[in-house]
Amino acid sequence: MDNDTRQLIMDVMNGNPGAFTIIRELMTFPTWFQLLYYFKEQGLIGSELWRVVKDDYNHDYKRFVDDQLARMAPERAQTLRALGQNATPRHN
């Protein structure tokens, strides 16, 4: 894993161990890297990321990812979801 990727993870984690747990789960999705950039841009980091996934999605990562992909690129949401369903997970 390169330094830029590590820094992105640290920025999104924002010192919150719950957010790190979520990031690890998201890394099983092929679009995890794009999601983290999106979260950083939107300010969905640290304790807020943890709260949203825990309270609003009850740890339903697939639904959370689907909703975030739709928000990222509504015109490409179906393609991004299909990519996530057909590609093998990327582990670092």
C-alpha positions as CSV (number, residue, x, y, z in Angstrom):
1,M,0.0,0.0,0.0
2,D,1.5,3.4,-1.0
3,N,1.8,6.4,1.3
4,D,-1.1,8.3,-0.4
5,T,-3.5,5.4,0.2
6,R,-2.3,5.2,3.8
7,Q,-2.9,8.9,4.2
8,L,-6.3,8.7,2.7
9,I,-7.3,5.9,5.2
10,M,-5.9,7.9,8.1
11,D,-7.8,11.0,6.9
12,V,-11.1,9.2,6.6
13,M,-10.5,7.3,9.9
14,N,-9.8,10.6,11.7
15,G,-8.6,8.8,14.8
16,N,-11.8,6.9,15.3
17,P,-11.4,3.1,15.7
18,G,-15.0,2.5,14.7
19,A,-14.4,4.3,11.4
20,F,-11.3,2.1,10.8
21,T,-13.5,-1.0,11.3
22,I,-15.8,0.4,8.6
23,I,-13.0,1.1,6.3
24,R,-11.7,-2.4,6.6
25,E,-15.2,-3.7,5.7
26,L,-15.4,-1.4,2.8
27,M,-12.1,-2.6,1.5
28,T,-13.8,-5.8,0.4
29,F,-15.7,-3.8,-2.2
30,P,-13.9,-3.1,-5.5
31,T,-14.9,0.6,-5.3
32,W,-13.5,1.1,-1.8
33,F,-10.8,3.6,-2.9
34,Q,-13.3,5.8,-4.7
35,L,-15.6,5.7,-1.8
36,L,-12.9,6.8,0.6
37,Y,-12.1,9.8,-1.6
38,Y,-15.8,10.6,-1.8
39,F,-16.2,10.4,2.0
40,K,-13.2,12.7,2.5
41,E,-14.6,15.2,0.1
42,Q,-18.0,15.1,1.8
43,G,-16.7,15.3,5.3
44,L,-18.1,11.8,6.1
45,I,-15.1,10.9,8.3
46,G,-14.3,9.6,11.7
47,S,-17.1,9.4,14.2
48,E,-19.6,10.7,11.7
49,L,-18.8,7.8,9.3
50,W,-19.2,5.4,12.3
51,R,-22.5,7.0,13.3
52,V,-24.0,6.9,9.9
53,V,-23.1,3.2,9.2
54,K,-24.1,2.1,12.7
55,D,-27.3,4.1,13.2
56,D,-28.6,4.8,9.7
57,Y,-27.6,1.5,8.1
58,N,-27.4,-0.9,11.0
59,H,-24.0,-2.1,9.6
60,D,-25.6,-3.1,6.3
61,Y,-22.5,-2.4,4.3
62,K,-23.9,-3.4,0.9
63,R,-26.9,-1.0,1.3
64,F,-24.5,1.7,2.5
65,V,-22.2,1.3,-0.4
66,D,-25.0,1.2,-2.9
67,D,-26.4,4.4,-1.5
68,Q,-23.0,6.1,-1.5
69,L,-22.3,5.0,-5.1
70,A,-25.7,6.4,-6.2
71,R,-24.8,9.7,-4.5
72,M,-21.3,9.8,-6.0
73,A,-22.4,9.4,-9.6
74,P,-26.1,8.9,-10.1
75,E,-25.7,8.4,-13.8
76,R,-23.1,5.7,-13.2
77,A,-24.6,4.1,-10.1
78,Q,-25.9,0.9,-11.8
79,T,-22.5,0.4,-13.5
80,L,-20.6,0.9,-10.3
81,R,-22.9,-1.6,-8.5
82,A,-22.5,-4.1,-11.2
83,L,-18.7,-3.7,-11.0
84,G,-18.9,-4.4,-7.3
85,Q,-21.0,-7.5,-7.8
86,N,-18.9,-9.0,-10.6
87,A,-15.3,-8.2,-9.6
88,T,-13.2,-10.0,-7.1
89,P,-12.5,-8.1,-3.8
90,R,-9.2,-6.2,-3.7
91,H,-7.3,-6.7,-0.5
92,N,-4.3,-4.7,0.6
